[in-house]
Amino acid sequence: MQCTMYKYTLEKKSLKHICPKCGKKRFVRYVDQEKKEYLSNEVGRCDREVKCAYHYTPKAFFKNRGQLYEPIIINKDLQPKSKKGSSFHSDRDLQDTLMDYDKNIFIIYLKTQFENKEVQKMIQDYQVGTASYWYNSTVFWQIDENKNIRGAKIIKYNHSGKRTQYINWLHAIQLKEGKISSFQLNQCLFGLHLTKKYQKTIAIVESEKTACVMSLLFDKYLWLATGSLKGLTKEKIECLKERKIILYPDLGKVGETASPFEQWKVKCNEFEKSGFDIGISDLLEQKATSLHREKGYDLADYFLENRNKKPRKIISTHQQKYIDFYLKNQNLKTLIDVFDLQDENGNRINL
């Protein structure tokens, strides 16, 4: 049987290498599928898609060397791979992580920003866990709408609530330790299991951290996460076709590649044409400073930075009641800024 396939593809394993540009261990290399070996040390993509954005393709590599680029393999004896079914984690795997929150740096950080009972509710809803077997890092379980446990992404945070370079997956640890012999990862949106519990407008962000923080701030929406900039796919949101969806992409650097907003805007238009009730927010694009953009801020970063800022002046006596509300609830200014809230007459509220 004749089969056509791409000769060079990004490595499918969870193995990461040192990025030639940023020096972080977040680099995925291209593999020559005929020779079953890496193409070159510098050919690949850094998965720090906003803060680094390094992507040296096989096409560019061969062009720079003045060599012919042949991206397609045609092999009469090659059989196409059959699509394997998804693997799932056991409920015991999940339950074993629902503890040790006093050692979980991310949870400890959240409790410095929000009330303890609010954080506990978020933990219960999203089933956020602790990987006591991997630096007491935070476990973000990917549970689909049918309660299948598709994956467990493990991220280590610092005491400022920032993600470190230490990222892993439970199945990768289990494979390395010989606890399982294989695992077919088929990701879903983080928080997807909550769609049957809450009939709210769906808000989709990139990172799991952002979804957790925004659920604490603005529970009018149900916050889900793609896990990465490239993680927004039609396959992942297909089960949300009857729901109202709003996309909240991160900010990105200007000039190097299309910004996260631009990339998600293209996808949003495609999804809308396919029958989805979907929109995209440009509020961060409108409000971001150059520093915010350089750092790749997301909605949670914007909120956490601005939540404790006091209004500088009262624009009119009509604003006094909002100032009074603000003094009682310092989250109000961020809610107004991020969601463009208006008063009862449809006027923009200014603080």
C-alpha positions in Angstrom: 0.0 0.0 0.0 1.4 3.4 -1.0 1.4 5.9 1.9 2.4 9.6 2.0 3.6 11.2 5.2 5.8 14.1 6.4 9.5 13.3 6.6 10.2 15.7 9.4 7.9 16.0 12.5 8.3 17.4 16.0 9.1 14.7 18.5 6.0 13.3 20.1 7.6 12.3 23.4 7.5 14.5 26.5 11.3 14.8 26.3 12.5 18.4 26.2 15.9 19.9 25.3 17.7 23.2 26.0 16.4 25.9 23.7 19.2 27.5 21.6 17.6 31.0 22.1 16.3 31.2 25.7 18.4 28.5 27.3 15.3 26.9 29.0 14.7 23.2 28.8 11.5 23.6 26.8 12.8 22.8 23.3 11.2 20.1 21.1 13.3 18.9 18.2 12.4 17.7 14.7 12.9 14.0 13.9 13.7 12.5 10.5 11.0 9.8 10.3 13.0 7.8 7.7 16.3 7.7 9.7 14.6 7.8 13.1 17.0 10.4 14.3 17.1 14.1 15.1 17.6 16.5 12.2 19.9 19.0 14.0 20.5 20.4 17.4 19.1 23.8 16.5 16.1 22.6 14.4 12.9 22.6 16.5 10.4 24.7 18.4 10.5 26.2 21.9 7.2 25.7 23.7 7.6 29.0 25.4 5.5 30.3 22.5 5.1 33.9 23.8 8.2 34.6 25.9 10.7 33.0 23.5 8.9 32.0 20.2 12.0 30.3 18.8 11.0 28.0 15.8 13.6 26.9 13.3 11.9 24.7 10.7 13.4 22.0 8.6 12.5 24.0 5.5 14.6 27.0 6.7 17.4 24.7 7.8 17.8 23.2 4.3 17.4 26.6 2.6 20.2 28.1 4.7 22.5 25.2 3.8 21.6 25.5 0.2 20.3 21.9 0.1 17.1 20.5 -1.4 14.2 20.3 1.0 12.1 17.1 0.5 9.4 17.1 3.1 7.3 14.2 1.9 7.9 10.4 2.1 6.2 8.2 -0.4 6.7 4.5 0.5 4.7 1.8 -1.1 5.4 -0.6 1.7 4.6 1.8 4.5 1.4 1.2 6.3 -0.5 4.2 7.7 -0.7 4.3 11.4 -4.1 3.5 12.9 -5.4 6.1 15.3 -5.1 4.7 18.8 -7.7 5.2 21.4 -7.2 7.5 24.4 -5.6 6.2 27.6 -7.1 7.2 30.9 -5.7 7.5 34.5 -7.4 5.7 37.3 -9.5 7.4 39.9 -6.9 6.2 42.5 -4.2 8.2 40.6 -6.3 11.3 41.1 -7.4 10.7 44.7 -3.7 10.2 45.7 -3.0 13.8 44.8 -5.9 15.5 46.6 -3.8 16.2 49.7 -0.7 18.0 51.0 -2.0 21.4 50.1 0.1 22.9 52.9 3.2 21.9 50.8 1.7 23.0 47.4 3.4 26.3 46.6 0.7 27.4 44.1 -2.1 26.8 46.6 -0.1 28.5 49.4 0.3 31.5 47.0 -3.4 31.6 46.2 -4.3 31.7 49.9 -2.3 34.9 50.2 -4.4 36.5 47.6 -7.9 35.0 48.3 -10.0 33.8 51.2 -9.2 30.2 52.2 -12.8 29.0 51.7 -12.8 30.4 48.1 -9.5 28.6 47.3 -10.9 25.3 48.8 -14.0 25.6 46.6 -11.8 26.1 43.5 -9.6 23.1 44.5 -12.8 20.9 44.8 -14.3 22.1 41.5 -11.1 21.7 39.4 -9.7 18.8 41.4 -6.3 20.5 41.6 -3.8 18.2 43.3 -0.3 18.0 44.8 2.4 15.8 43.3 4.1 14.8 46.5 6.3 12.5 44.3 7.6 15.4 42.2 8.7 18.4 44.3 5.1 18.9 45.7 4.2 20.5 42.4 0.7 21.3 41.3 -1.3 18.7 39.4 -3.9 20.0 36.9 -6.1 17.1 35.9 -7.7 17.0 32.5 -11.1 15.4 33.0 -13.5 15.3 30.1 -17.2 15.9 30.0 -17.8 12.1 30.6 -15.5 12.1 33.7 -12.7 10.3 31.9 -9.3 11.3 33.3 -7.3 12.0 30.2 -4.1 13.5 31.6 -2.3 15.1 34.6 -0.1 18.1 33.9 2.3 18.8 36.7 3.8 22.3 37.1 6.1 23.6 39.8 5.5 27.2 40.9 7.6 29.6 42.9 6.4 31.6 45.9 5.4 34.5 43.7 2.9 32.3 41.9 5.1 32.2 38.8 5.6 29.0 36.8 9.1 27.5 36.9 10.8 25.5 34.2 9.8 22.3 35.9 6.8 20.8 34.0 6.0 17.1 33.6 3.1 14.7 33.0 2.0 11.9 35.4 2.0 9.3 32.6 5.7 10.3 31.7 6.7 9.7 35.4 4.8 6.4 35.5 6.4 5.2 32.2 9.8 6.1 33.5 9.2 4.2 36.8 7.8 1.2 35.0 4.4 1.5 36.5 2.7 1.5 33.1 4.0 0.2 29.7 2.2 2.6 27.4 0.0 5.7 27.5 -1.9 7.4 24.6 -2.4 11.0 25.7 -5.4 12.7 24.1 -5.8 16.0 25.8 -9.1 17.9 26.6 -9.7 21.3 28.0 -8.8 21.8 31.7 -12.0 22.1 33.6 -14.1 20.5 30.9 -15.8 18.2 33.5 -17.5 21.2 35.0 -19.5 22.0 31.9 -22.3 19.7 33.0 -22.3 21.1 36.5 -22.4 24.8 35.6 -24.6 26.2 32.8 -22.6 29.5 32.5 -20.9 31.3 29.6 -17.6 29.5 28.8 -14.5 31.6 29.1 -11.4 30.0 27.6 -7.8 31.0 28.5 -4.4 29.5 27.8 -3.0 28.4 31.2 -4.5 26.3 33.9 -3.3 28.9 36.5 -5.3 31.6 34.8 -8.5 29.5 34.8 -8.1 28.9 38.5 -7.4 32.5 39.4 -10.2 33.9 37.2 -12.7 31.4 38.7 -11.9 33.0 42.1 -12.3 36.5 40.7 -15.3 36.3 38.3 -17.5 33.3 38.7 -20.1 34.6 36.4 -18.2 32.6 33.8 -17.0 29.0 33.8 -13.2 29.2 33.1 -11.5 26.5 31.0 -7.9 26.3 29.8 -6.3 25.0 26.6 -2.9 24.4 28.3 -1.0 26.3 25.6 -1.4 28.8 22.8 -1.6 25.9 20.2 -4.0 24.0 22.4 -7.1 25.7 21.1 -8.5 23.2 18.6 -11.9 22.4 17.1 -11.7 18.9 18.4 -11.3 20.1 22.0 -14.2 22.5 21.9 -16.6 20.4 19.8 -18.6 19.4 22.9 -19.2 23.1 23.6 -21.0 23.8 20.4 -24.3 24.6 22.1 -22.7 26.9 24.6 -21.7 30.6 24.5 -17.9 30.9 24.4 -15.5 33.8 24.9 -11.8 33.5 24.2 -9.3 35.4 26.4 -5.8 34.9 24.8 -2.6 36.0 26.5 -0.6 39.0 25.4 2.5 38.5 23.2 5.5 40.3 21.8 5.0 42.4 18.8 6.8 41.6 15.5 8.3 38.1 16.0 5.2 36.1 15.2 1.5 36.6 15.1 0.3 37.6 18.5 -1.8 35.2 20.6 -4.8 37.4 20.0 -4.2 37.3 16.2 -3.8 33.6 16.2 -6.9 32.9 18.3 -8.8 35.5 16.2 -8.2 33.5 13.1 -9.4 30.3 14.9 -12.4 32.2 16.4 -13.6 33.2 12.9 -13.2 29.6 11.7 -15.1 28.2 14.6 -17.9 30.8 14.1 -18.3 29.8 10.5 -18.6 26.2 11.7 -21.6 27.1 13.9 -20.0 27.9 17.2 -21.4 30.8 19.3 -18.0 32.2 20.0 -16.3 35.5 20.4 -12.9 36.8 21.4 -12.0 39.6 23.9 -9.5 42.3 22.9 -9.6 44.0 26.3 -6.0 43.1 27.2 -4.9 44.2 23.7 -6.4 47.6 24.3 -5.2 48.0 27.9 -1.7 46.4 27.8 1.4 48.4 28.3 4.6 47.5 26.3 6.0 46.0 29.5 2.9 43.8 29.9 3.3 42.6 26.4 7.0 41.9 26.8 6.2 39.7 29.7 3.4 37.9 27.9 0.7 38.9 30.5 -2.5 37.1 30.8 -5.8 38.0 32.4 -4.7 36.6 35.8 -1.5 38.6 35.7 -3.4 41.8 34.9 -5.8 41.2 37.7 -3.3 40.3 40.4 -1.2 43.4 39.5 -4.1 45.8 39.6 -6.4 44.5 42.3 -4.7 46.4 45.1 -4.3 49.7 43.2 -6.5 52.5 44.6 -8.3 55.0 42.3 -6.2 58.1 41.8 -9.1 60.6 41.6 -12.9 60.9 41.6 -14.0 62.0 38.1 -17.5 63.2 39.2 -19.8 63.0 42.1 -21.7 60.4 40.2 -18.7 58.1 40.6 -18.8 58.4 44.5 -20.9 55.3 45.0 -18.4 53.2 42.9 -15.6 54.6 45.0 -17.4 53.5 48.1 -17.9 50.1 46.7 -14.3 50.0 45.8 -13.1 50.7 49.3 -15.2 47.7 50.4 -14.1 45.4 47.5 -10.7 46.2 45.9 -11.4 43.7 43.1 -14.0 46.1 41.7 -11.5 48.2 39.7 -10.1 45.2 38.0 -13.5 43.8 37.1 -14.4 47.2 35.6 -11.1 47.4 33.7 -11.0 43.8 32.4 -14.7 43.4 31.6 -15.5 46.9 30.5 -18.4 47.1 33.0 -21.0 49.9 32.6 -23.4 51.7 34.9 -27.2 51.4 34.7 -27.3 54.0 32.0 -24.8 52.2 29.8 -21.9 54.6 30.6 -18.4 53.4 31.1 -17.4 53.4 34.8 -14.1 55.2 35.5 -12.1 54.8 38.7 
